[in-house]
């Protein structure tokens, strides 16, 4: 819907989706047979926006929310989720942008969804200053909570090298009046035709610990080859004083500080945080006009989380390896179909798994599409050498009109 009023051109748009989910399980053993329903729920989601554009100002209001209605009488699973709910104002004359409400960002040291304020000012064509302040949101099902608060200052600076943008930041976050996260860092983005490099470093100045260092590159090579690589070191979860609450019989960080003091709490937080290192590389290349070949390899390891504060240790994983390959074909049986043959090998701490999968999606009649899928897994468990075969068949059917989608 679009109309003009008072010098502003207004438009509204959105959509909603509803899904019914039913899961039942049957377990047959030599001695017993058990049948039970694990899920029966109706999931409703909607996303709606109202935008206005004038000679100087642009405004927008948006809400994206969902409602989960649990039909199992013995389970209280009904829940309202609000992912986005904000009002946005953009002043094109002074190049100032403001957004207030529930929003999600992954820059400026902010770790996701929060309730609060974002302000941005393009001070120069090559320099933008940003301020964020508010309350982090643990789950989209949570209501507003002021226990945790943060302030973040950042900048976006470009023009020094063609295609390069550097975004330094500083963030201060508290929880129950205790320092939760104090970090400095910077993001780096470099874009050139056929080449992309993205990097991020996050250092906690309170704990003197590196929270994250990541470098990702994507390059197009002669012969239609594309290569992608990632180097990633991070704390998991991100190091915050709040991590100390894990496994403790308290309702808040303030209670734990009162029991063992802030130095003890900070020691527990460090113990509940692991180091995770990941390296991966992938290559891809078209084969003719209808096929594409993709292969990747990666390695991950997680450090020990020691026992402390009554919480048992979580052992290190050692290096876990994975290798994969896919062959993607287009328009093999009918025009517009897509078929994927995949093979993946995973050598982990618990088991070694080999997976073979085949999936397709092709048109039947008109706007009706069908997508059969089949996956076989073979696992050998490290603890006792036992093996397991799993077969997972499924089918996905959807029908699309200009304004409606129905999926089964």
Protein Blocks (a to p, Z undefined) as FASTA:
>chain_A
ZZdeehiacdddddddddddddddddddfkbccdddfbdcdddddddddddddfkbccdd
dddddddddfbfkbcfbccddfbdcdddddfklopacdedjddddeehiabjaddddddd
dfbfkbccddddddddfbfkbccdfkbccdddddddehjlghiacddddddddeehiafb
dcdddddddddehiacdddddddfklopafbdcdddddddehhiacdddddddddddddf
klmmgopacfbfklmmmmnojklmmmmmmmmpccdddddddddddehjlbccdddddddd
ddddddeehiacdddebjadddddddddehklbghiacdddddddddfkbccdddddddd
ddfehjbccdddddddddddfklopacdddddddddddddfkbccdZZ
